Amino acid sequence: MLGSRFFWKLYASYAVLVVLAVSVVGVLTSRRVGQDLLESVERSLSNRATLLAEVAVPALAGVGGDRLQDRVEQLGRDTRTRYTVIRLDGTVIADSEENPSGMDDHGSRPEVLDARQEGRGVSTRFSRTVAASMMYVAVAVRRDGRELGFVRAALPLTAVRQRTAAVQENVLLGGLLAALIALAIGLFVTRRITAPLASMTVAAEAISRGDYQHRVRGGSNDEIGTLASAFNRMAVQLERRMETITEDRSKLLTILGGMVEGVVAVDRDQAIVHLNAAAGRILGVSPERSLGRPIWEVTRVRQVSEAIAHTLTEAGEVTEEVALEVSNQERIVQLHGARLDNGGGGHVGAVLVLHDVTELRRLERVRRDFVANVSHELKTPITAIRGLVDTIIDDQEMPLTVRTDFLRKAQNQAVRLSLLVTDLLTLARLESADGIVEPERLDAREVVGRSVANFRPAAEARHLTLDVDMPQEPVPVLGDPEALELLVNNLLDNAVKYTGEGGQVNVRLASAEGMAWLEVADDGVGISPEHHDRIFERFYRVDQARSRELGGTGLGLSIVKHICKAHHGTISVRSTLGVGSTFEVVLPLA
Ligand code: ADP
């Protein structure tokens, strides 16, 4: 606080005032006292001269007064005053300190000249006779209206000067003491005034550093106390506002952080103000390291920096869909840019929302392809049936054997159509939420046993060996029995279909590591590696013609995959072209 400039300004002004006031009072007082002393000396000399005048009248009038010199000397000794009796012509006839006969003409002395004029004269000067500064007071002596001469009383001023000096000394000492006391009080008062200000400064600095809990200790009822409480109220408000802002900010950051869409906010110079986690993922950059850097430096994706530049300079809104190449992966991203208005017609930057629609577009494509495939798949048998039926109707003369053959072909196509529709319905049911009925606890051995029994006649018809290997104890799984049977049926159907006459099909069920393992292996045509991933797609067939000829719909493995997924399981294939295939399903045990 002693270092505070305000303190010293206040205290210095106060000190100057005190010193000035004490000096003025001191000087005026000592001058007044000096004057008073001189005036009282003058009055007393005047009185003494007047008294002596009575005594000197006879001598001055020339009617006696022989002993005047003695009386004057006596009076001079008694009153320690010099007396001089002067005739009208200036001759000294008596003097208390000198022999009058040796004294020169006193008629021209200033006090005497004044007394001659006005009856009384005063003069202060240095007397060579007594070698000291003296005050002379002369009065005219009159009798019956006639001027007779003058009586003069004089005193050395040394005593007066000494008393004046003593008084001045006292005034000086008193003034000094008063000034010291006043300065000490001033120090205390100034400190009381500036201390709250200093503590307010400390508090303001603390608040500006972010310590919003800092308060000023006030207490006094004056304006400074009021200021301190106003300051504290302001600090409370500020603390609350900051809390709200921090809360809002963290809410906003949480929302932005949790968003699937990428959000990039930049200032007017395109420097990044915020980049959320999703934007970091889409653009392949680190949100932390992007802050404060210009967008074109952070990402090399040209379309993004262009969209931002466009948003900032042009109309303010940009919406476009672009294909971005990030970490060697093509992604389709919808960009939506908008300017951040400052509320006064201008803008403070821009925000760009990045919506990764790659998956959406892929699904759209899959759905489109699917519809096209379904239409095509449905159209083929319908066209065939129409052709056959039309021919039969048109050709009345057709031999019975041909007609029967045509009808059988039409029947086959109708069966195929029915299989296709059944598979499509199954797939649709599996894809919808209620695809799997309430799962129940069942023994996988029973499901596999039923399915194998279904296919035994078909296998025998093709002279295939169908071997089954199942454990002694039950293999409990949680699932939909019909769906699981359909799963095994489809795998067995394929194994039987794609294995030549006299081949071998092995079905193996086992439980290990909390999982049920089902393997359907054949030594049939096999599948070359490039098809392994795709055979689970809808309508994907390695060999279109063969599949159709064998009555396949191209949906079997797709259904298998969906059933596996619905039961939290997986399906995989190991296969070598011309050697055989093994499909492996793994489901969690109940
Ligand atoms: P499809 O009705 O044509 O059999 P799937 O979805 O069941 O349709 O199978 C897709 C394709 O995978 C089949 O067209 C076939 O080319 C191939 N495939 C499936 N299972 C086998 C298998 N056991 N051996 C050889 N190829 C198979």
Residues whose N, C-alpha, C, O or C-beta is under 5 A from the ligand:
A	BS01	ADP	N494 A495 Y498 G524 V525 G526 I527 I535 Y540 R541 V542 D543 S547 G552 T553 G554 L555 G556 L557 S558 S581
